[in-house]
Amino acid sequence: MTFTIILLAVSLSTDALGVGTVYGLRRIRIPLGSKLFICFFSIIYSAVAQALGKTLSSVLSKDLSNFIGVGILFFMGIWIILQSIMGSNESPRKKELVRTGTLLEIAIKSLGITIQIIRNPIEVDFDKSGTIDLRESILLGFALSLDAIGVGIGSSLAGCQSILIPFAVGFFQLIFLYIGLFIGNRITSYGRINKKIISIIPGILLIALGISRLI
């Protein structure tokens, strides 16, 4: 079970490595408080997803739960790989539209608050200050944890249920973010990073996790 927890946590945290590396290259700072916010939200999203999966597994037969869970893991893994491959083949214009767009914008006019759910976690530094503040860290934590919702439900249905999983996800998100920033601060060119390989790794790990639940 320990290996499964680590494999799942790593697969959900690899995006933080890529984002941290790009932020390091751009010399964008992420203060400790913002890093802890990102870690906290990763834990929350993973815990909620696991709870949903556990609830579903309680009303479904064990075999059906495992089948659905493994299916979700395979689907998410293949989806991530296809997104990585297709994303690298998009035209520069389309990439720019995706880079600068939002998935959803919620305006609470009475409070003067606008909540943006972004397409690309790399573009969280809205004010171009060169620092990810606490507000921006909430968005970054959400963006980095989107996959955790589907994968958390799937893994829980497949029998990967442990109170340690959300904490492991938060821990690896934090560690990979630090590693990414460290790497980014010490290289001088985007060209030295094979972004496709970094973005494909989570998909491969999720498929491997799905296979392990069948053995």
Order of alpha helices (4+ residues) and beta strands (2+ residues): alpha-alpha-alpha-alpha-alpha-beta-beta-alpha-alpha-alpha
